[in-house]
Amino acid sequence: SKSQLLSVPYSFFAEQARTLTKHFIGEYFQGRIIFDVYNGPDGNEHGLIVSLNDVSNGTAWSNVGANLIGNGAQSLWNGQENSNAITKQTGHTASAAQICNDYDYNGFSDWYLPAIDELNLLRNARYFINKTADNDGDPLTNPLNYFDYYWSSTEAKSNTAFVIQFGTGDIATVGKNTALYHIRAVRKF
């Protein structure tokens, strides 16, 4: 019958929605703040966590400013893959990705520089992150600044990578050797 067909998708999506009950955006978790929560293909709840502070500001995307890394660093959503490709490029000695990869907090050392889509999720969750950051009792915690630009791990061309402005959401491509932009480390759980 028609009503049975319509109820199947509803039931399917209602069941998926009910499974997201453990964690929430803005939750202080594993010493940092959750900015995305989703059901993984394994049926478990997963998400993304952001550092409480900029791990750097004024660091170049990479010391290798004019070589195209290619597909390994051009993912719009997989910052971990991008970060690994950046740090493995020939001649690499320093980068925003390396700073994130080296970040360690409470035994969690699987941090990376977010891809542009992950960074956009972070920007969209800024209200909840800043609300938690302002109320965590730690004077060293810094909220995400409305006016700042943040590096993504997504390469645009041989000499440029993407940044996002956290107030307007404007996405731009800038020179990889530019040392003006902020960096937040992220990790998956």
C-alpha positions in Angstrom: 0.0 0.0 0.0 1.0 3.6 -0.5 1.3 4.3 3.3 3.6 1.4 3.8 6.0 2.7 1.2 6.0 6.2 2.7 6.6 4.9 6.2 9.7 2.9 5.3 12.0 5.9 4.6 10.5 7.7 7.6 11.3 4.8 9.9 14.8 4.4 8.4 15.7 8.0 9.0 13.9 8.2 12.4 16.0 5.2 13.5 19.2 6.9 12.3 18.3 10.1 14.1 17.7 8.3 17.4 21.2 6.8 17.3 22.9 10.2 17.7 22.3 10.5 21.4 25.7 10.1 23.0 27.5 13.3 22.0 26.6 16.8 20.8 28.2 19.7 19.0 29.8 22.0 21.6 30.4 19.1 24.1 33.7 19.2 26.0 35.0 15.7 25.2 38.5 14.1 25.6 39.8 17.5 26.7 38.7 19.4 23.6 35.4 20.4 21.9 33.2 18.4 19.5 32.2 20.3 16.4 30.6 17.5 14.3 28.8 14.3 15.1 27.6 11.6 12.7 26.8 7.9 12.4 29.6 6.0 10.8 29.2 3.1 8.4 30.2 0.8 11.3 26.9 1.8 13.0 28.7 3.7 15.8 28.6 7.4 16.6 31.7 9.4 15.5 32.7 13.0 15.2 35.3 15.7 15.0 37.0 17.5 17.8 38.9 20.8 17.7 41.7 22.1 19.9 40.9 24.7 22.5 43.5 27.1 21.1 45.1 28.0 17.8 48.1 25.7 17.6 49.8 28.4 15.7 49.3 31.7 13.9 51.6 33.0 11.3 52.9 29.7 9.9 53.2 29.0 6.2 51.1 26.2 4.7 54.4 24.5 3.7 58.0 25.4 3.3 57.6 23.9 -0.2 55.7 26.7 -1.7 55.6 25.9 -5.4 55.2 22.2 -6.0 51.9 20.6 -6.8 51.3 17.7 -4.4 48.2 16.7 -6.4 45.3 14.4 -5.5 46.8 13.3 -2.1 46.4 16.9 -0.8 43.4 18.1 -2.7 40.6 16.4 -0.8 37.8 18.7 0.2 36.8 16.5 3.2 39.7 14.3 4.2 42.2 16.6 6.1 44.0 13.6 7.6 44.9 12.4 4.1 45.9 15.9 3.0 48.0 16.5 6.1 49.9 13.2 5.5 50.6 14.1 1.8 51.8 17.6 2.8 54.3 16.3 5.3 55.6 13.6 2.9 56.3 15.9 0.0 59.9 16.1 -1.2 61.8 18.9 0.5 59.3 19.3 3.4 60.7 20.5 6.6 57.9 22.6 8.1 54.2 23.2 7.5 50.8 24.0 9.1 50.0 20.3 8.7 53.2 19.2 10.6 52.3 21.5 13.5 48.9 19.7 13.7 50.4 16.3 13.3 52.9 17.0 16.1 50.2 18.3 18.4 49.6 16.0 21.4 47.1 16.4 24.2 46.3 13.9 27.0 47.8 11.1 24.9 45.8 11.9 21.8 48.3 12.4 19.0 46.2 11.8 15.9 45.5 15.5 15.2 45.7 17.0 11.7 45.1 20.1 9.7 41.4 20.1 8.6 40.3 20.0 4.9 38.3 22.9 3.7 34.9 21.2 4.2 35.9 20.1 7.8 37.0 23.7 8.4 33.6 24.9 7.2 31.9 22.6 9.6 34.1 24.1 12.3 33.1 27.6 11.3 29.4 26.7 11.3 29.7 25.3 14.8 31.6 28.4 16.1 28.7 29.6 18.3 28.6 26.3 20.2 32.4 26.0 20.4 32.9 29.5 21.7 30.0 29.1 24.2 31.8 26.0 25.6 35.2 27.6 25.5 34.0 30.7 27.4 32.5 28.5 30.1 35.3 25.8 30.5 37.0 27.7 33.4 40.3 27.6 31.6 41.7 31.2 31.0 44.1 29.8 28.3 41.2 28.6 26.1 40.7 30.9 23.1 37.4 31.1 21.2 37.4 31.0 17.4 37.8 34.6 16.3 35.2 36.1 14.0 37.8 38.1 12.1 40.5 35.4 11.6 41.4 33.4 8.5 42.3 29.7 9.1 44.4 27.4 6.9 42.9 24.3 5.5 44.9 21.3 4.3 43.3 21.5 0.9 45.7 22.4 -1.9 44.3 24.5 -4.7 47.2 24.8 -7.2 50.9 24.3 -7.2 51.5 27.5 -5.2 48.2 28.0 -3.4 46.0 26.4 -0.8 42.5 27.3 0.7 41.8 29.4 3.7 38.4 30.4 5.2 37.5 33.6 7.0 35.5 32.6 10.1 33.2 35.6 10.2 32.0 35.7 6.6 32.7 32.2 5.5 34.6 33.5 2.5 36.9 30.9 1.0 40.0 32.1 -0.7 43.2 30.7 -2.2 46.4 32.1 -1.0 50.2 31.5 -1.5 51.4 28.4 0.4 54.4 30.4 1.7 52.2 33.1 3.3 52.7 33.1 7.0 49.6 35.1 8.2 46.9 32.5 8.9 45.8 30.7 12.0 45.8 27.0 12.6 43.4 24.8 14.6 44.2 21.1 15.0 41.3 18.6 14.6 40.9 14.9 15.2 38.3 12.2 14.8 36.7 10.1 17.4 
